[in-house]
Amino acid sequence: MKAYNLILTLYKSLHLCSICCCCTFFLIQTIFPCKRNQNFLQTFFG
């Protein structure tokens, strides 16, 4: 039973980590957008 709990905890932490990674990636994409969004940024902040 302990091994099961360990695997479950590991899975939950990995799941949280992947969510955090996705959120970080989304934030980075928002702050440093791709090339296609640079024109929009230039008109907005230009």
N, CA, C and O atoms as a Tinker XYZ file with bonds, in Angstrom:
   184  protein
     1  N      0.829000   -1.210000    0.000000    73     2
     2  CA     0.000000    0.000000    0.000000    64     1     3
     3  C      0.864000    1.261000    0.000000    63     2     4     5
     4  O      0.493000    2.277000   -0.588000    81     3
     5  N      2.024000    1.185000    0.669000    73     3     6
     6  CA     2.890000    2.360000    0.692000    64     5     7
     7  C      3.408000    2.702000   -0.697000    63     6     8     9
     8  O      3.509000    3.870000   -1.071000    81     7
     9  N      3.733000    1.658000   -1.453000    73     7    10
    10  CA     4.235000    1.885000   -2.812000    64     9    11
    11  C      3.162000    2.569000   -3.663000    63    10    12    13
    12  O      3.457000    3.459000   -4.461000    81    11
    13  N      1.925000    2.140000   -3.477000    73    11    14
    14  CA     0.823000    2.749000   -4.225000    64    13    15
    15  C      0.692000    4.228000   -3.889000    63    14    16    17
    16  O      0.528000    5.064000   -4.778000    81    15
    17  N      0.765000    4.551000   -2.577000    73    15    18
    18  CA     0.683000    5.951000   -2.163000    64    17    19
    19  C      1.835000    6.758000   -2.731000    63    18    20    21
    20  O      1.655000    7.903000   -3.145000    81    19
    21  N      3.027000    6.158000   -2.750000    73    19    22
    22  CA     4.195000    6.835000   -3.298000    64    21    23
    23  C      4.005000    7.138000   -4.776000    63    22    24    25
    24  O      4.294000    8.240000   -5.243000    81    23
    25  N      3.512000    6.135000   -5.507000    73    23    26
    26  CA     3.272000    6.326000   -6.942000    64    25    27
    27  C      2.205000    7.393000   -7.160000    63    26    28    29
    28  O      2.323000    8.228000   -8.056000    81    27
    29  N      1.170000    7.356000   -6.337000    73    27    30
    30  CA     0.100000    8.342000   -6.459000    64    29    31
    31  C      0.628000    9.749000   -6.195000    63    30    32    33
    32  O      0.311000   10.681000   -6.934000    81    31
    33  N      1.434000    9.905000   -5.142000    73    31    34
    34  CA     2.019000   11.210000   -4.829000    64    33    35
    35  C      2.923000   11.677000   -5.953000    63    34    36    37
    36  O      2.892000   12.844000   -6.344000    81    35
    37  N      3.726000   10.762000   -6.470000    73    35    38
    38  CA     4.622000   11.092000   -7.577000    64    37    39
    39  C      3.824000   11.539000   -8.794000    63    38    40    41
    40  O      4.162000   12.525000   -9.449000    81    39
    41  N      2.754000   10.792000   -9.086000    73    39    42
    42  CA     1.912000   11.134000  -10.232000    64    41    43
    43  C      1.286000   12.509000  -10.056000    63    42    44    45
    44  O      1.251000   13.306000  -10.994000    81    43
    45  N      0.788000   12.790000   -8.842000    73    43    46
    46  CA     0.168000   14.093000   -8.591000    64    45    47
    47  C      1.180000   15.217000   -8.742000    63    46    48    49
    48  O      0.871000   16.254000   -9.328000    81    47
    49  N      2.385000   15.023000   -8.221000    73    47    50
    50  CA     3.392000   16.074000   -8.326000    64    49    51
    51  C      3.821000   16.264000   -9.778000    63    50    52    53
    52  O      4.063000   17.388000  -10.217000    81    51
    53  N      3.915000   15.163000  -10.518000    73    51    54
    54  CA     4.251000   15.283000  -11.934000    64    53    55
    55  C      3.143000   16.007000  -12.686000    63    54    56    57
    56  O      3.408000   16.828000  -13.564000    81    55
    57  N      1.906000   15.696000  -12.337000    73    55    58
    58  CA     0.765000   16.349000  -12.968000    64    57    59
    59  C      0.791000   17.845000  -12.682000    63    58    60    61
    60  O      0.592000   18.658000  -13.584000    81    59
    61  N      1.037000   18.208000  -11.417000    73    59    62
    62  CA     1.146000   19.617000  -11.055000    64    61    63
    63  C      2.288000   20.274000  -11.801000    63    62    64    65
    64  O      2.162000   21.405000  -12.272000    81    63
    65  N      3.407000   19.564000  -11.909000    73    63    66
    66  CA     4.569000   20.107000  -12.598000    64    65    67
    67  C      4.243000   20.383000  -14.059000    63    66    68    69
    68  O      4.633000   21.416000  -14.601000    81    67
    69  N      3.523000   19.453000  -14.700000    73    67    70
    70  CA     3.180000   19.666000  -16.101000    64    69    71
    71  C      2.228000   20.843000  -16.254000    63    70    72    73
    72  O      2.324000   21.598000  -17.222000    81    71
    73  N      1.306000   21.005000  -15.301000    73    71    74
    74  CA     0.409000   22.161000  -15.331000    64    73    75
    75  C      1.217000   23.450000  -15.193000    63    74    76    77
    76  O      0.991000   24.417000  -15.921000    81    75
    77  N      2.166000   23.452000  -14.245000    73    75    78
    78  CA     3.013000   24.631000  -14.053000    64    77    79
    79  C      3.825000   24.925000  -15.304000    63    78    80    81
    80  O      3.973000   26.080000  -15.703000    81    79
    81  N      4.352000   23.868000  -15.921000    73    79    82
    82  CA     5.128000   24.055000  -17.148000    64    81    83
    83  C      4.258000   24.650000  -18.247000    63    82    84    85
    84  O      4.692000   25.541000  -18.976000    81    83
    85  N      3.036000   24.157000  -18.362000    73    83    86
    86  CA     2.116000   24.690000  -19.368000    64    85    87
    87  C      1.813000   26.153000  -19.097000    63    86    88    89
    88  O      1.803000   26.971000  -20.017000    81    87
    89  N      1.565000   26.487000  -17.827000    73    87    90
    90  CA     1.276000   27.874000  -17.471000    64    89    91
    91  C      2.477000   28.760000  -17.742000    63    90    92    93
    92  O      2.332000   29.868000  -18.259000    81    91
    93  N      3.669000   28.275000  -17.392000    73    91    94
    94  CA     4.881000   29.053000  -17.641000    64    93    95
    95  C      5.070000   29.272000  -19.133000    63    94    96    97
    96  O      5.398000   30.376000  -19.567000    81    95
    97  N      4.864000   28.218000  -19.918000    73    95    98
    98  CA     4.985000   28.331000  -21.370000    64    97    99
    99  C      3.987000   29.342000  -21.916000    63    98   100   101
   100  O      4.325000   30.148000  -22.783000    81    99
   101  N      2.755000   29.302000  -21.408000    73    99   102
   102  CA     1.728000   30.240000  -21.850000    64   101   103
   103  C      2.118000   31.671000  -21.503000    63   102   104   105
   104  O      1.957000   32.581000  -22.316000    81   103
   105  N      2.643000   31.868000  -20.267000    73   103   106
   106  CA     3.076000   33.197000  -19.853000    64   105   107
   107  C      4.218000   33.693000  -20.720000    63   106   108   109
   108  O      4.234000   34.853000  -21.132000    81   107
   109  N      5.182000   32.808000  -20.999000    73   107   110
   110  CA     6.312000   33.199000  -21.847000    64   109   111
   111  C      5.813000   33.568000  -23.238000    63   110   112   113
   112  O      6.280000   34.543000  -23.827000    81   111
   113  N      4.870000   32.797000  -23.763000    73   111   114
   114  CA     4.301000   33.105000  -25.071000    64   113   115
   115  C      3.573000   34.443000  -25.045000    63   114   116   117
   116  O      3.542000   35.151000  -26.052000    81   115
   117  N      2.987000   34.795000  -23.900000    73   115   118
   118  CA     2.283000   36.065000  -23.800000    64   117   119
   119  C      3.257000   37.220000  -23.681000    63   118   120   121
   120  O      3.060000   38.269000  -24.294000    81   119
   121  N      4.330000   37.028000  -22.877000    73   119   122
   122  CA     5.285000   38.112000  -22.660000    64   121   123
   123  C      6.222000   38.251000  -23.858000    63   122   124   125
   124  O      6.485000   39.360000  -24.323000    81   123
   125  N      6.723000   37.117000  -24.354000    73   123   126
   126  CA     7.602000   37.122000  -25.520000    64   125   127
   127  C      6.891000   36.397000  -26.653000    63   126   128   129
   128  O      7.134000   35.210000  -26.867000    81   127
   129  N      6.026000   37.080000  -27.377000    73   127   130
   130  CA     5.204000   36.396000  -28.376000    64   129   131
   131  C      6.026000   35.943000  -29.588000    63   130   132   133
   132  O      7.171000   36.353000  -29.779000    81   131
   133  N      5.408000   35.094000  -30.386000    73   131   134
   134  CA     6.058000   34.609000  -31.593000    64   133   135
   135  C      6.161000   35.738000  -32.616000    63   134   136   137
   136  O      5.648000   36.839000  -32.414000    81   135
   137  N      6.833000   35.432000  -33.708000    73   135   138
   138  CA     7.097000   36.447000  -34.721000    64   137   139
   139  C      5.804000   37.037000  -35.277000    63   138   140   141
   140  O      5.739000   38.229000  -35.579000    81   139
   141  N      4.783000   36.207000  -35.409000    73   139   142
   142  CA     3.549000   36.704000  -36.015000    64   141   143
   143  C      2.854000   37.725000  -35.134000    63   142   144   145
   144  O      2.026000   38.496000  -35.620000    81   143
   145  N      3.182000   37.746000  -33.824000    73   143   146
   146  CA     2.571000   38.722000  -32.939000    64   145   147
   147  C      3.419000   39.975000  -32.780000    63   146   148   149
   148  O      2.982000   40.940000  -32.152000    81   147
   149  N      4.633000   39.976000  -33.345000    73   147   150
   150  CA     5.507000   41.128000  -33.166000    64   149   151
   151  C      4.969000   42.357000  -33.886000    63   150   152   153
   152  O      5.135000   43.477000  -33.403000    81   151
   153  N      4.329000   42.162000  -35.031000    73   151   154
   154  CA     3.733000   43.291000  -35.733000    64   153   155
   155  C      2.654000   43.943000  -34.887000    63   154   156   157
   156  O      2.551000   45.168000  -34.818000    81   155
   157  N      1.852000   43.106000  -34.247000    73   155   158
   158  CA     0.811000   43.618000  -33.361000    64   157   159
   159  C      1.429000   44.416000  -32.227000    63   158   160   161
   160  O      0.934000   45.484000  -31.866000    81   159
   161  N      2.524000   43.888000  -31.660000    73   159   162
   162  CA     3.189000   44.588000  -30.568000    64   161   163
   163  C      3.766000   45.903000  -31.050000    63   162   164   165
   164  O      3.703000   46.905000  -30.338000    81   163
   165  N      4.329000   45.915000  -32.257000    73   163   166
   166  CA     4.923000   47.144000  -32.769000    64   165   167
   167  C      3.856000   48.204000  -32.997000    63   166   168   169
   168  O      4.095000   49.382000  -32.732000    81   167
   169  N      2.698000   47.814000  -33.477000    73   167   170
   170  CA     1.639000   48.804000  -33.666000    64   169   171
   171  C      1.077000   49.247000  -32.323000    63   170   172   173
   172  O      0.645000   50.388000  -32.163000    81   171
   173  N      1.089000   48.329000  -31.361000    73   171   174
   174  CA     0.505000   48.646000  -30.065000    64   173   175
   175  C      1.436000   49.514000  -29.232000    63   174   176   177
   176  O      1.007000   50.491000  -28.618000    81   175
   177  N      2.734000   49.144000  -29.215000    73   175   178
   178  CA     3.695000   49.871000  -28.392000    64   177   179
   179  C      4.634000   50.734000  -29.226000    63   178   180   181
   180  O      5.509000   51.406000  -28.682000    81   179
   181  N      4.454000   50.717000  -30.547000    73   179   182
   182  CA     5.387000   51.397000  -31.438000    64   181   183
   183  C      5.335000   52.886000  -31.289000    63   182   184
   184  O      6.065000   53.601000  -31.975000    81   183
